[in-house]
Amino acid sequence: MSYVMKEHLANKANYGSKRDLSKIKYLVIHYTSNDGDSDESNGKYFAREIVKASAHYFVDDDSVTHSVPDDYVAYSVGGKCQSAHHPYYGTIKNANSISIEMCDNHKDGTVHICDETLANTYALARALMKKYNIDIDHVVRHYDVNGKLCPNCNGLLNDNVWQTFKNNIQNSTTGALGTGTVVPSAAKNDNLDSLIARGQQHSINFTGHSIATDGAYGPKTQANIARCFQHAINLDYGAKLKVDGAFGKNSKAALGQHYVKRKETQYLVTAVEIALMCRGYDPSGVECPGKFGSGLEAAVKQFQSDRGLKVDGIAGRNTILKLMGV
């Protein structure tokens, strides 16, 4: 089985420090636990959101997304014991392991890894084992590390089924890293980083508060998004909020049930445009005051869909608060 290797790095806040590749001694298999997802959707999610969690690779039925460079520590297997089964607890750590997450491509009410995704996982696992000299006895489930019920699919918590899974890795005929690909030691998503960096610059222009335009969404960028909304609410509604980036009780009260939608022109639209850019979504421009056009509506809908919000293209209270991460 061959697959396409893609690169979409997670937000830097979601993974740890650089490490020597010689530290990699274990390969840990996970599942995302989602009913209907893909390697690409996970790559985008971990690039946008700060969740303090990550994995090196996400696998689906036709491709693999490299999310954390191998020479960096992913936040994959830490935490306290979650069940009585944890034979490798304290031995396998984030610092000495590399993690693969399997995706469920088909949304059907159950979480099940299809044969194509399994085959790609076998092939990727064998390639990584070869690259880092990991033997089959050092290939484990997340379940074996701290007792988390992962991967809780396809019967893989059963030791006999798990042994068959490991046998399939050893019997995989693909020991390469996908057709015409290599595992990158480090990567950068220039398009996403450039979009976020432009959003950061727009936030500076709009609020006058300086932050780094480094293309990495982090706490300071999140605070500047809040400043954009505070400033916009002051301009549009005369709220007299302190533009401090702390969107607390007074700011939420001033926001109330205000919303903006297609064909409207006001400063709240500007804040929505900037926030979307900082989150990695393209609103098709930023104006001051903002003009709510079709490009912005499409970006709002995509953001709403990705966050499980009502997809109506209207930037209302719930969407605005979610844009600020509050």
Secondary structure, 3 states (H helix, E strand, C coil): CCCEEEECCCCHHHEEEECCHHHCCEEEEEECCCCCCCHHHHHHHHHHCCCCCCCCEEECCCEEEECCCCCEEECCCCCCCCCCCCCCECCECHHHEEEEEECCCCCCCCCCCCHHHHHHHHHHHHHHHHHHCCCHHHEEEHHHHHCCCCCCCCCCCCHHHHHHHHHHHHHCCCCCCCCCCCCCCCCCCHHHHHHHHHHHHHHHHHHCCCCCCCCCCCHHHHHHHHHHHHHHHHHHHCCCCCCCCCCCHHHHHHHCCCCECCCCEEHHHHHHHHHHHHCCCCCCCCCCCEECCHHHHHHHHHHHHHHCCCCCCCECHHHHHHHHCC
